[in-house]
Every structure is written in structure tokens, then in C-alpha cells.
Amino acid sequence: MPELAEVEVTRRQLLPLLGLTVACAEKLSDKNLRLPLGKGDLGRLSGARLDAIDRRGKYLIWHFLGADGVPLEMVVHLGMSGKTLLDAADASPHDHLRWHWSQGATLTYRDVRRFGFVAVGDVGLGTEMTATMGPEPWDETWAAQVAAKAKKGSRSVKALLMDQSVAAGLGNIYVCEALFATGIHPETPAYKLKNKQIEALHEAVQGVLERAIAAGGSSIQDFKAAHGSPGYFQLELKVYGRAGEGCPACGEEIRAIKQQGRTTFFCARCQR
């Protein structure tokens, strides 16, 4: 699944569309995405000018000025395998939507597994759809908010950080990497974390995400950003996807366990 880093890379590559007008938008498939999108919804975008693209967690929030002068929003979630491709060089049976823009540009939404979605609505749609999300990694209050949630219940630190209502945008890849960077075992009960550990986690989360964004994200399976290019941060991962290999810090074999249905990678010697 594209996580915060991959969604942010996608957002930045889409910024050249700012100021352009949607000539028309069309459905290319009769198959529904996670949320159904009617032709009438797409029709609202005809003649609309794109003014901004924001990101909240793993959501992209597009701000338009409609042809009638009324602002509207489009929310895109890439799900497990979604891509928004600028001027796609090829066609795919998994192409679901296409926007034709002024000056001849095209944008195609491609999604093999169809867990993503596109929604169009009035101003406030993005806020409504992300209302329950926790703080962004660069929010100064991140550590304090996460610490407050950590004290409630008995779940592990890994489960805590994977909860989007606790920490927006984090997923399996970057949580595993941040826990390794701070030497925290993923099964540690969150309520046992000290404030210094949570502050260290905050710095680690920021650091790993910044490096991942600079590298174009992680293409573990088939992620491609808007230009159709893969990311390369998977080459820098310390533990994620490296079960059976030696820990880069101590040489101990990296282990893999299941937590909440997801595979967690860690070093039992470095992370306690």
C-alpha cells in the first residue's frame, strides 16, 4: 500500500497541473472502486480550474474552482495499488478514470486491486473524510498526542503507530523502520513507553519519511508516482522485507512476526 511518503511524492509530481482547467473527465471502466463514482460527480469537474493539491495522511485533497465559480473538492485515496499517471505512455485494463486537461495533458487513475477511490464534492469533503485522523508527522504536537493515546489500553507500539487516528499516514514499512531506528521492540506495550522514547520515535518517523520522499518513495511491489517512475528507498530499508538477512547494525538475523495480520520486521538484539 502506498504510505505517506509515496502519496507525498505523487502529490509533488502532480503540481504542474495547478492552474490548468479540466476539459472533461471520463470513466474508463464499469467496475467500481472502493467507493462508487457517478458520471454526474465527474461532470462537476468539467471546466473547473485546479488551484491546489493537499495531502492529509494517505489522502490527496484537490481544490478546484468550478466553471460556475463555486469551489469544490476531489479526494483521492490510492488504496493498495492505485496510481495517478500523468500522460500515461500505455493503456491498461485496470485504467478506471481519465481527466483531460487544458493544454493537452491527461491524468489516468489506474488501480489493479480497486481498493482506492475518487470522490468529488463540495468544499469540506476532504476535511470530513479525514476528520478522525491523528497528527501529521511534522506536527509539533505529534509526540504529545501519541503519548496520550499510548496510555490508553494495552496494545503494542506497532499497533498504536499503525492506527491512523493516532498517527496519520504511517504504514507497515515506515513504522518498522522507525522502531528499528529507535531500538524499540515492536511488541512493546505502548503504555510502557517513556516520553523520551516517543520523542525519539517522532524524530525517527520524520527522518525516515524525509529520506523516503527524497528517494521517490519505496517500490516494494508496483508503486509508481505520477511520472510513471518507481521509488528507490526500498534499497535503503534496514529491516523491512529483510527477514533472514543480517541486521545492518549488529549482524543478528532479522526476524519476521505477524501483528494484526501484517508482517513486522525487526532485530531482536537491537530492539528491546
C-alpha distance (Angstrom), angle and dihedral (degrees) to the residues before:
residue distance angle dihedral
M1 . . .
P2 3.81 . .
E3 3.79 106.6 .
L4 3.79 130.2 -161.9
A5 3.81 94.0 -70.5
E6 3.80 94.3 52.3
V7 3.81 92.5 45.0
E8 3.81 91.0 49.7
V9 3.82 91.2 49.5
T10 3.80 88.3 51.1
R11 3.82 91.6 48.9
R12 3.79 93.0 52.1
Q13 3.79 92.2 49.5
L14 3.81 90.3 52.1
L15 3.81 94.6 55.0
P16 3.84 93.9 94.4
L17 3.83 85.8 72.3
L18 3.82 91.0 67.4
G19 3.78 111.7 117.2
L20 3.81 93.0 20.1
T21 3.79 123.2 119.2
V22 3.79 126.2 -129.9
A23 3.80 107.8 -118.2
C24 3.80 91.2 -171.6
A25 3.80 141.2 -31.0
E26 3.79 124.2 -143.3
K27 3.78 140.9 -172.2
L28 3.78 112.5 -124.5
S29 3.80 97.8 -174.5
D30 3.79 137.5 43.0
K31 3.79 90.2 -145.2
N32 3.78 115.1 103.4
L33 3.76 123.6 -125.3
R34 3.82 119.3 -140.7
L35 3.80 88.2 -69.7
P36 3.82 119.7 32.1
L37 3.80 115.9 -117.3
G38 3.79 119.6 -157.8
K39 3.78 125.7 -145.7
G40 3.80 87.8 -118.1
D41 3.79 89.8 60.4
L42 3.79 91.3 52.7
G43 3.80 89.8 45.0
R44 3.79 90.0 63.7
L45 3.80 88.0 67.8
S46 3.81 95.6 59.3
G47 3.78 108.2 113.6
A48 3.82 92.3 5.7
R49 3.82 119.8 138.7
L50 3.79 118.4 -136.3
D51 3.81 109.6 -129.3
A52 3.82 104.5 168.8
I53 3.80 144.9 -4.3
D54 3.79 117.0 -150.0
R55 3.78 131.0 -178.8
R56 3.80 126.7 -141.2
G57 3.78 112.7 -179.1
K58 3.79 104.6 -51.3
Y59 3.82 93.9 -20.7
L60 3.81 126.4 100.7
I61 3.79 113.5 -148.5
W62 3.81 115.2 -161.7
H63 3.82 119.8 -161.6
F64 3.80 118.2 -153.0
L65 3.77 137.0 177.7
G66 3.79 104.8 -139.0
A67 3.80 124.1 -131.6
D68 3.82 86.9 -107.3
G69 3.81 91.1 55.5
V70 3.81 93.5 -105.4
P71 3.83 117.0 126.0
L72 3.80 118.5 -124.1
E73 3.78 138.2 173.5
M74 3.77 138.8 -135.2
V75 3.80 121.2 -158.3
V76 3.82 120.5 -158.4
H77 3.80 126.2 -170.6
L78 3.80 116.6 -177.1
G79 3.80 94.8 -152.8
M80 3.81 113.5 -168.6
S81 3.80 101.1 -32.1
G82 3.81 109.6 5.8
K83 3.81 123.5 138.4
T84 3.80 133.4 -177.2
L85 3.80 105.3 -150.8
L86 3.78 125.0 -165.6
D87 3.80 113.4 -141.3
A88 3.82 91.5 -15.6
A89 3.78 110.5 -143.0
D90 3.80 93.0 -148.7
A91 3.79 139.6 35.6
S92 3.79 124.7 -124.5
P93 3.82 135.2 -169.4
H94 3.80 84.2 -126.6
D95 3.82 93.9 63.5
H96 3.81 106.5 117.3
L97 3.80 108.0 168.6
R98 3.78 137.7 19.1
W99 3.78 131.4 -168.4
H100 3.80 119.5 -159.0
W101 3.78 112.3 -154.0
S102 3.76 136.0 -163.3
Q103 3.82 112.9 -88.2
G104 3.81 89.4 36.5
A105 3.81 102.1 -78.1
T106 3.81 120.3 144.6
L107 3.79 131.6 -160.5
T108 3.80 121.3 -161.4
Y109 3.79 127.5 -164.2
R110 3.82 109.1 -147.2
D111 3.79 122.6 -177.6
V112 3.81 124.5 166.0
R113 3.80 97.2 -173.8
R114 3.82 96.2 34.2
F115 3.81 96.0 -139.4
G116 3.80 91.2 126.6
F117 3.78 126.5 80.6
V118 3.79 146.0 -162.0
A119 3.81 120.4 -145.9
V120 3.82 129.0 -176.1
G121 3.78 123.7 -162.0
D122 3.77 149.2 123.9
V123 3.79 126.0 -50.9
G124 3.79 108.8 -67.2
L125 3.81 95.8 40.3
G126 3.79 91.6 113.1
T127 3.78 92.9 48.3
E128 3.80 90.6 48.6
M129 3.80 93.7 50.4
T130 3.82 93.5 48.5
A131 3.81 98.8 36.4
T132 3.80 95.5 115.6
M133 3.79 96.4 48.9
G134 3.78 123.7 117.5
P135 3.81 126.3 -125.9
E136 3.78 124.8 -56.5
P137 3.83 115.8 -108.9
W138 3.82 91.5 -108.4
D139 3.81 93.4 51.3
E140 3.82 109.0 116.1
T141 3.80 89.7 -139.0
W142 3.84 94.0 54.8
A143 3.81 96.1 104.7
A144 3.79 93.8 45.9
Q145 3.80 93.4 48.2
V146 3.80 93.4 46.2
A147 3.84 90.7 47.2
A148 3.80 90.3 53.7
K149 3.81 91.9 51.4
A150 3.81 91.7 44.1
K151 3.80 91.2 63.4
K152 3.80 91.8 60.1
G153 3.79 118.0 84.0
S154 3.78 130.8 -15.5
R155 3.80 104.4 -86.3
S156 3.79 122.6 134.5
V157 3.78 123.7 -96.2
K158 3.82 88.7 -112.7
A159 3.81 91.5 55.7
L160 3.79 90.7 45.5
L161 3.80 94.5 54.4
M162 3.81 92.8 44.6
D163 3.82 90.1 58.1
Q164 3.80 107.2 99.6
S165 3.80 91.0 -153.5
V166 3.82 87.6 61.6
A167 3.81 103.1 39.1
A168 3.80 119.8 9.8
G169 3.78 120.3 -132.9
L170 3.79 101.3 5.8
G171 3.79 120.2 131.6
N172 3.78 140.3 171.6
I173 3.80 97.9 -72.3
Y174 3.78 99.8 52.4
V175 3.79 96.4 35.5
C176 3.82 89.6 56.5
E177 3.79 90.6 48.4
A178 3.81 94.8 46.6
L179 3.81 92.2 49.0
F180 3.80 90.2 51.0
A181 3.80 91.4 48.7
T182 3.81 90.7 54.5
G183 3.81 97.1 40.8
I184 3.81 93.3 -120.6
H185 3.81 118.5 146.1
P186 3.84 109.3 -125.8
E187 3.82 92.4 -131.3
T188 3.81 93.4 56.1
P189 3.82 109.3 124.9
A190 3.78 105.5 -109.3
Y191 3.81 93.2 -133.9
K192 3.82 89.3 63.4
L193 3.79 93.3 61.3
K194 3.78 116.4 112.2
N195 3.79 121.0 -135.7
K196 3.81 90.6 -110.4
Q197 3.81 89.9 56.0
I198 3.80 92.0 51.0
E199 3.79 90.5 48.2
A200 3.81 88.9 50.5
L201 3.80 89.3 49.2
H202 3.79 89.5 52.7
E203 3.80 91.0 54.5
A204 3.81 91.5 45.0
V205 3.80 92.9 49.9
Q206 3.80 91.2 50.3
G207 3.78 92.4 46.4
V208 3.79 97.6 48.7
L209 3.81 92.1 45.5
E210 3.80 93.0 48.9
R211 3.80 91.1 51.1
A212 3.79 91.7 45.9
I213 3.81 92.6 50.9
A214 3.81 90.6 49.0
A215 3.82 88.8 52.8
G216 3.80 93.3 50.3
G217 3.80 95.1 -103.7
S218 3.80 129.5 -77.7
S219 3.80 120.2 -59.7
I220 3.80 98.3 -161.7
Q221 3.79 92.7 155.4
D222 3.78 118.6 -7.0
F223 3.81 107.9 -32.1
K224 3.78 114.1 150.3
A225 3.78 126.2 172.7
A226 3.80 125.4 -133.6
H227 3.82 93.5 -76.6
G228 3.81 89.8 55.1
S229 3.80 91.9 -110.7
P230 3.83 123.7 133.1
G231 3.77 124.8 -127.2
Y232 3.79 123.6 -113.8
F233 3.79 105.5 -155.8
Q234 3.82 90.4 101.6
L235 3.81 85.0 76.7
E236 3.81 89.3 62.6
L237 3.82 99.3 46.0
K238 3.80 112.4 125.6
V239 3.82 101.1 -160.7
Y240 3.80 112.3 -7.4
G241 3.81 110.7 107.3
R242 3.82 91.9 -0.2
A243 3.81 102.6 105.1
G244 3.79 110.6 156.3
E245 3.78 93.9 21.5
G246 3.78 124.0 109.0
C247 3.78 118.8 -90.9
P248 3.83 108.7 -106.2
A249 3.81 89.3 -135.5
C250 3.81 104.8 43.8
G251 3.81 109.0 2.6
E252 3.82 94.6 -116.7
E253 3.80 113.7 141.9
I254 3.80 112.0 -93.6
R255 3.79 111.3 -120.4
A256 3.80 133.4 -148.1
I257 3.79 126.1 -150.6
K258 3.79 134.8 168.5
Q259 3.79 119.8 -109.7
Q260 3.81 121.6 173.7
G261 3.79 89.1 -17.9
R262 3.81 93.7 -54.3
T263 3.81 127.8 106.4
T264 3.79 113.7 -114.6
F265 3.81 120.6 -159.3
F266 3.81 122.0 -157.7
C267 3.80 147.2 141.3
A268 3.81 111.8 -110.6
R269 3.81 91.8 -156.7
C270 3.81 98.4 48.9
Q271 3.80 96.1 36.3
R272 3.79 116.1 59.3
